Amino acid sequence: MAFLDKLFKKKIEGKTVEEWYGLAVAETDPEKKIEYFDKVLALKPDFAGAWNLRGLEFVVLKRYEEAIASFDKALEIRPSYLEAKYNKEDAETEIRKTRTAEKSAEEKSI
């Protein structure tokens, strides 16, 4: 029975995927949330919801490329995941806005 417990309750740093997920959801610091979601994903790499939530934290930090990579991973696991699709589109829009603003500022300085 101990073998099955280990198989179904893998741990990192003494915590299960459920415990890390709970910490991630309860945390308010985006960097810490990402760290906790990384632990969740190390234990359960096919958890599309955790990839999506991880991506949202990168959006909060305005790290859109990393956000898109997380959303892409969620969509790779679950192609019909509409929330991840919409989140990815929002991050792509933010990148376009940033590039447009940078280009505009560049043109004004010339």
Secondary structure in CASP SS format (residue, H / E / C, confidence):
PFRMAT SS
TARGET T0000
AUTHOR 0000-0000-0000
METHOD secondary structure of the structure
MODEL  1
M C 1.00
A H 1.00
F H 1.00
L H 1.00
D H 1.00
K H 1.00
L H 1.00
F H 1.00
K C 1.00
K C 1.00
K C 1.00
I E 1.00
E C 1.00
G C 1.00
K E 1.00
T C 1.00
V H 1.00
E H 1.00
E H 1.00
W H 1.00
Y H 1.00
G H 1.00
L H 1.00
A H 1.00
V H 1.00
A H 1.00
E C 1.00
T C 1.00
D C 1.00
P H 1.00
E H 1.00
K H 1.00
K H 1.00
I H 1.00
E H 1.00
Y H 1.00
F H 1.00
D H 1.00
K H 1.00
V H 1.00
L H 1.00
A H 1.00
L H 1.00
K C 1.00
P C 1.00
D C 1.00
F C 1.00
A H 1.00
G H 1.00
A H 1.00
W H 1.00
N H 1.00
L H 1.00
R H 1.00
G H 1.00
L H 1.00
E H 1.00
F H 1.00
V H 1.00
V H 1.00
L C 1.00
K C 1.00
R C 1.00
Y H 1.00
E H 1.00
E H 1.00
A H 1.00
I H 1.00
A H 1.00
S H 1.00
F H 1.00
D H 1.00
K H 1.00
A H 1.00
L H 1.00
E H 1.00
I H 1.00
R C 1.00
P C 1.00
S C 1.00
Y C 1.00
L H 1.00
E H 1.00
A H 1.00
K H 1.00
Y H 1.00
N H 1.00
K H 1.00
E H 1.00
D H 1.00
A H 1.00
E H 1.00
T H 1.00
E H 1.00
I H 1.00
R H 1.00
K H 1.00
T H 1.00
R H 1.00
T H 1.00
A H 1.00
E H 1.00
K H 1.00
S H 1.00
A H 1.00
E H 1.00
E H 1.00
K H 1.00
S H 1.00
I C 1.00
END
